Amino acid sequence: MGFDEYIQEVMKNGKCTFSIEDALVRLKKSRKAIFSSTEHLVARKELVSPARGFYVIVPPEYQILGCLPAEYFIPYLMEYWKYKYYACLLTAAKYHGASHQAVMVFQVMIEGRRPPIVCGRVKVKFISNKNLTFTPTQIITTRMSMLTVSTPEGTAMDLLNYPHQSVGLNHIATVLAELHESMNPEELLALAEKSSSFAWQQRLGYLLEIVGANKLAEVLKKHLSKQKRLDYILLTPGRKVTKQSKKNNTWKLIENTKIESDI
């Protein structure tokens, strides 16, 4: 079997990626010969390598992009690295209907730290979360893969736990204005009850009220009202409190930011 035939076989099997190890086993050729074949197809822009020893097959319609969309190859790359993962934050929100804001970087949550990937015009950023399995996830079927994505409720929680990576509270409010339509009150309550952190719930409830998602906000409000102690926290962590900053007694927040959703 020639290398071009091997590529066709991979694609016929419904995959869009392969590793050097896969090719060595299937073709029974030397590593040097495999590398020579991959370099030839990379030069023709038919292959690209976003990670050492891992290749993405690039069909003609995607060669202008210089890579496949990240949603197609990320599940296979995570399997290759043996990483637990899920598509998160603004990327996940897009899959749940919050597509008003263009997502320029594909965001992936993993347990450790990893530098970003640039594959042609495709950018992938990894965010570290040691408690990765706490966030509920679901599987979304794409054209070429089965992608693990945080649920709408898990996405909302993560947005407030990672405000910097989510471009700040104003942007989060804009996302929530669409995302809340996919959120389930019972699932949100279950997540809140399981969580030992109240800060994300306070900020999320506040923002949900602002965007008119009152039923979801009420779920968090009732849950928080049952807690023995709830401290006042800053609406925006790290931002200074000014004379204009007010206390919000409902959510126990110091409003050191004016929220303005784009929707």
Beta strands, then each sheet from edge to edge (+ up, - down):
strand 1: 17-19
strand 2: 47-51
strand 3: 54-57
strand 4: 85-87
strand 5: 106-110
strand 6: 117-119
strand 7: 122-128
strand 8: 137-141
strand 9: 146-150
strand 10: 233-234
strand 11: 246-248
strand 12: 253-255
sheet 1: 1+ 3- 2+
sheet 2: 4+ 5- 7- 6+
sheet 3: 8+ 9-
sheet 4: 10+ 12+ 11-
end
